Amino acid sequence: MQFLESIGIKVIEKKLDDTCFLPGLLLGSNTIYIDHGKIKYPGDILHEAGHIAVTTPHERSLIGTNEISQNWPSQGDEIAAILWSYAALKHLDLPCEFVFHKDGYKGHSEWYIENFTNQNYIGLPLLQWFGMAYSKDDAFYDEYSFPKMKKWIRQ
């Protein structure tokens, strides 16, 4: 929670009803609402934070309202959020299974873990285009290349 707050994503504990897409989690404008009594997988918090982080500032302010684009998040946003959550778990020194748990990602969690641990960073061109990360080829020094992030929030 401290990490998310430090990068500008508010985390608010709140009782949530059972209509949330993910149990115990709801997104708002630059905010994640968490019902600790209902959340099933804490790693889902990082994935949902990834959606906020990779969204344009204008759209980010509209999350949770009727004004957000109907196609939000797009498929590109989804893959960028998945890769962002991998960078976040590496930054926080968490195991891959924390985010990529067996009940997530439409049964493809192991596929994501295998690809990312083998440095096949599906979605990295999007994070580069968003100005959030460097590839190994772009980084001035290896310590700045993905999974390190240039910026945690899209500008």
Disulfide bonds with the S-S distance in Angstrom:
none
